[in-house]
Amino acid sequence: LTTANEVLKAVDILTMPRSPSQKHYNFDAYLQKDAERVAELEKQASKNREELGALKSEKRRKAASIHIKYKREEKQLLEKWDSKLRKITTAYSLQEAILEEHLEDQLKAAKKEIQRRYPAFKGSRDLLNLRTVEKRLHDASNFVEAAEISSRSNEMENNEREFYFAKRERDVSRKLSAVKRTQNLERKALNKKAETAKSNAEKQRDIEVEALRLKFKNRGARSMSEMNVTIAKRSLKSEKWASAVRKHETQVPVKIREKKDIRLAAHPNSQLTTRKLVL
């Protein structure tokens, strides 16, 4: 017999009077057998609890193992992408340095070419006339008037030179500004190219990191689902063993004692004989 219900049923059958000679039973033997069955059930329940605890420990171990593996692979993936991003940054920094050197040389060459093409200083007609008059007076040995004319012409030349070079500087600066604007467009194009390359790399990195996260999430979900099913089955089995123990500890002894009291009341002078009951 394996369950409390089967034991109770057997007790009912064995205690039913079939003939005058079948009136005496050894109820103490039934109680002893039930106690032995309780001990066996408790042993099985204890073993089941240990197995259930081991399953729960295995579940925690698997969850920790999956998490550790995920973190390790995530670290390796991030390190790989950090290396790629550094290479991209280094490559474009080098290109930027080469471009700056090229633009600087280009600007110097443009400035030199603009200045070369600019006409040389030439005095106004009034200045040239004064220089002619000054020369004639000097040739005529009229040095006093020649000195006065020289002073006037020198002042006029200085003013005209100052005006000429100021105007030339403005023109050169204006033309160089156009060159610089073109150069800035080249810088912006290179910067945009570098930012695009870096942004695309970061997006790809994020995609791979998310794919890795989902991969381990699904793997963990499958593993935990399988473990949960196994634990649920083991928990149900454990509850069944515990229920069997409680039933044998409570209902079976009470039932046997009730039957014993009924028998004793029916046959007060009889001696309870032994009838074999296999529990």
DADAHU-V486187 format. One record per backbone hydrogen bond with DSSP energy under -1.0 kcal/mol. CO is the residue of the C=O (numbers start at 0). NH is the residue of the N-H. If there is no record, write none. Layout:
CO & NH
CO & NH
//
This chain:
2 & 6
3 & 7
4 & 8
5 & 9
6 & 10
7 & 11
8 & 12
9 & 13
10 & 14
12 & 15
18 & 21
24 & 26
25 & 29
26 & 30
27 & 31
28 & 32
29 & 33
30 & 34
31 & 35
32 & 36
33 & 37
34 & 38
35 & 39
36 & 40
37 & 41
38 & 42
39 & 43
40 & 44
41 & 45
42 & 46
43 & 47
44 & 48
45 & 49
46 & 50
47 & 51
48 & 52
49 & 53
50 & 54
51 & 55
52 & 56
53 & 57
54 & 58
55 & 59
56 & 60
57 & 61
58 & 62
59 & 63
60 & 64
61 & 65
62 & 66
63 & 67
64 & 68
65 & 69
66 & 70
67 & 71
68 & 72
69 & 73
70 & 74
71 & 75
72 & 76
73 & 77
74 & 78
75 & 79
76 & 80
77 & 81
78 & 82
79 & 83
80 & 84
81 & 85
82 & 86
83 & 87
84 & 88
85 & 89
86 & 90
87 & 91
88 & 92
89 & 93
90 & 94
91 & 95
92 & 96
93 & 97
94 & 98
95 & 99
96 & 100
97 & 101
98 & 102
99 & 103
100 & 104
101 & 105
102 & 106
103 & 107
104 & 108
105 & 109
106 & 110
107 & 111
108 & 112
109 & 113
110 & 114
111 & 115
112 & 116
123 & 127
124 & 128
125 & 129
126 & 130
127 & 131
128 & 132
129 & 133
130 & 134
131 & 135
132 & 136
133 & 137
134 & 138
135 & 139
136 & 141
137 & 140
140 & 142
141 & 145
142 & 146
143 & 147
144 & 148
145 & 149
146 & 150
147 & 151
148 & 152
149 & 153
150 & 154
151 & 155
152 & 156
153 & 157
154 & 158
155 & 159
156 & 160
157 & 161
158 & 162
159 & 163
160 & 164
161 & 165
162 & 166
163 & 167
164 & 168
165 & 169
166 & 170
167 & 171
168 & 172
169 & 173
170 & 174
171 & 175
172 & 176
173 & 177
174 & 178
175 & 179
176 & 180
177 & 181
178 & 182
179 & 183
180 & 184
181 & 185
182 & 186
183 & 187
184 & 188
185 & 189
186 & 190
187 & 191
188 & 192
189 & 193
190 & 194
191 & 195
192 & 196
193 & 197
194 & 198
195 & 199
196 & 200
197 & 201
198 & 202
199 & 203
200 & 204
201 & 205
202 & 206
203 & 207
204 & 208
205 & 209
206 & 210
207 & 211
208 & 212
209 & 213
210 & 214
211 & 215
212 & 216
213 & 217
214 & 218
215 & 219
216 & 220
217 & 221
218 & 222
219 & 223
220 & 224
221 & 225
222 & 226
223 & 227
224 & 228
225 & 229
226 & 230
227 & 231
228 & 232
229 & 233
230 & 234
231 & 235
232 & 236
233 & 237
234 & 238
235 & 239
236 & 240
237 & 241
238 & 242
239 & 243
240 & 244
241 & 245
242 & 246
243 & 247
244 & 248
245 & 249
246 & 251
249 & 253
250 & 254
251 & 255
252 & 256
253 & 257
254 & 258
255 & 259
256 & 260
257 & 261
258 & 262
259 & 263
260 & 264
261 & 265
262 & 266
266 & 269
//
